[in-house]
Amino acid sequence: MAQPGLAIGRKAPAFSLANQDGQKVSLRDLAGCWTVLYFYPKDDTPGCTREACEFTAGMKQFEDLDVQVVGVSPDSPESHRRFIRKHDLKLQLLSDPDHTMLEKYGAWGQKRMYGRAFEGVIRSTVLIDPSGKVAYHWPKVEVAGHVQAVADVLREKVHG
């Protein structure tokens, strides 16, 4: 179920965050082409590494569709740089340490692990069209098969 601000066809929530190089990136900067924003809990953990590596491995098909892939987590730009370098990632990562963007995109909230409830990043993905509107939302993501699912939806959206 989409968050209130993430209704399909509605303008994506604005943001401005530092990337792995400390440069500010905003929704405005991403305008003009399709954007996959994927939200993940932590750099260099097993599931997050697998997801980032699968997006990197699939980058050719995203580039062929003129799509940029951007990951977002609470980790620092320095952590993102190490993560990118260690796994030779081919995507941009944004740092949201105070969860502002994560909350706007419904990617921060109640989670359960090992019977314990806590607040954290909800692994999810949002597809934004070239005009800055939400085109698709995956509110809860399982890593296995997700990158292919995103590519399939993109091909349908881009090629009609």
Buried (B, 14 or more C-beta within 10 A) or exposed (E): EBBEBBEEEEEBBEBEBBBBEEEEBEBEEBEEEBBBBBBBBBBBEEBBBBBBBBBBEBBEBBEEBEBBBBBBBBBBBEBBBBBBEEBEBBBBBBBBEEBBBBBBBBBBBEBEEEEEEEEBBBBBBBBBBBEBBBBBBBBEBEBEEBBEBBBEBBEEBBEE
